[in-house]
């Protein structure tokens, strides 16, 4: 996904993860443009779509932190998170 608000080199990768019971979970990985210094998982709050956490995750990416944002089951469709 190309987003003009992202720092150069920062990328958002959208995934669909399958839970043990077969349910689909939406997820995004925000990759820094440079060296990865750390990784962080954000597990969203109830009824809060994962797009809410994108500004924070893109900020972290500018500091070398790769971030995985997960959606709760039934909060949003895995392939249409926003």
N, C-alpha and C positions, 0 to 999 in steps of 0.2 A: 504494500500500500504506500503510495506517495502522498506525503502531507507537507505542504509548504511551511508549516509552523515548526517542523522538526529541525533539529540541528543537522548540519551536513553529515551524512554517513549514518545517522540514527535510522533504524528500520523497525517497523512493526510487523510481526509475523502473527497471523491469526490461525488458530488451530481448533480442531474439534477433538476432544479427548473422550474416550469411552470409559465409563465407570464399570466396576466389576459386575453390576447388574445390567449392563448394556445401555444405560442412559447416556446420552451425549452431553458433554459439558463444554461450553465455550471457553476459550482462553486466548490471551494475547501475550506474546513475548516482545518486549521492547529491548532491542539490541543497541548498545552504544556504538558510535561510529569508530571508536578507537579501542584501546585495550580494555578488557573486562577486568575490573578490580574486585568485584563482588557480585553476588546474585541475591535476589530478594523475591519472595513470594508474597503477593497481596491477595488475600482471600476476602472477597467483597462482603459487605454487610447485607443483611436481608433486604430485598426489594431495591437494591442499589445496582444499576447496571454498571458493567465494568468500564464503560466509557468515562464514568465519573473519576476514575483513578488515572486516566491517561496523562493529564497535565503533570501530576506528581511523578509518574513513571518516566515521562520524557525529561523532566528535570533531573531525575536520578541518572538517566542515561548520559547526560552531559557531564556527569561526574564518574563515568565508567561503571555504573551499576546496571547490570542486566536485570530486568524485572519480568516476572510471570504474573499476570493478572487472571484470576479464575472467576467464572460466574457460578453462582449456585444453580442447582437444578431448578428449572421452571422460571428463572428470573428473566432470561432472554433466550431466543433461539440461538443455538451455537453458530449457525452460519450467518445470522443477522444480529450482531451484538449491539448495534447502535440504532 
